[in-house]
Amino acid sequence: MARTGRPRLEPNLKARRGTLRPHRERRHRSDPKAAPAVAVQRRDYVAKAFRYAEDAVQGRSVVCGWGRKAAQRFLTMRTQSQGASCGYTFPVEHANPKTLRSQS
């Protein structure tokens, strides 16, 4: 969406006029395309899901009745998926990506 109205004045022009307020000026990066390097931590989402489900079922975290039932169903389906007769699988490598993209 294009900005309408008068264009912004340069800071040096504002300084000459005596209307420069440094705290109101925008701070720009030297290279706007280059995002700062961010250290991305690898997260184990599957372990978080199991921990939450176990806590919900055992009453260690506060959840409603439907949440407790959903957590119990998740744990039950997980144990069933490990059997050879089940048509469903739970591949951990799909839930925990090898590389995480930094959002810019």
N, C-alpha and C positions, 0 to 999 in steps of 0.2 A: 504494500500500500504506500503510495507516494505521499510524502509529507507536503502539505500545502502551507501557504503563507510566505512570509519573508524568509530569505535564506539566512543562515547563521553568519554572524560576522566573525572574522578572524580574531584570535586573542590579541595579536599585536595592534590591531586597529582599536579594539576596545581599550587597551592600555593607553594608547595615545589620546583617546577621548576622555579617559578617566572613569570609564564605566566597567572596568574589568573586575569581576568577582571570581577569584581563582577557585573557590569551593563549588562554584556553579558550572565550571568548565568540565567537559567530558574528558575522561582519560582514555586514550587509545593505545593499543599495543603498537609496537614498532612494525610488526608484520601481522596484519589481521588474519591472514590465511593460516599462519602457523599457530597451532594450538599449543598451549604449554604442556610439557611432558607430565603425565599423570601416572603415578604408580598404581597399577591396578592389582588389587588383591584377588587371588583366586578364592572363590567361595564354594563351599560344599552345600548345594541347595538340597540335595537328597537327605543329608544328615539333618539339616534344619527341619525338613518336612517330617521326618521320622520322630525327631525330638518333640516337635509340636504335637503330633498325633498321639504319641505316648503320654505326654503331659496332659493333654485334653482327656484322654480315656481314664487316666489314673487320678484325675482331679487336681493336679498340681497347677493348672492354669484355669482361669475363669472363662468358661464357654457356656453357651446355651445348650439345651438338650439336643437340638438338631446338629449343632457343631460337634458334640460328643459322639452322636451316632455316625456322622460323616467320618470322623476320625477313626472310629472303630471299623467302619466299612473299608476305609483306606488300608488299615493294617491287615484286615482279613483278606482283602484282595491281593495285597502284597505277598502274603504267605502262600496264597493259592497260586499265584503266578510263578512261584519257584518250582512247582510241581511239573512233571512232564506231561500230565494229562490236560493241563490248562492251555487254552488257545491264546491267552494273553501273556505278554512279557513285559517286564519293567526294566528297560536298558538304562542303567545309571549314566552311561556316557552321553546320552542325549540330554539329560537334565543338567549335567555339569559340563559345560562347554570347555574345550581345551584352550581356546583363545577368546578373550572378551574384548569387544570393540569399545573404545572410549567414545562417549557421546560428546560431540562438539556442537 
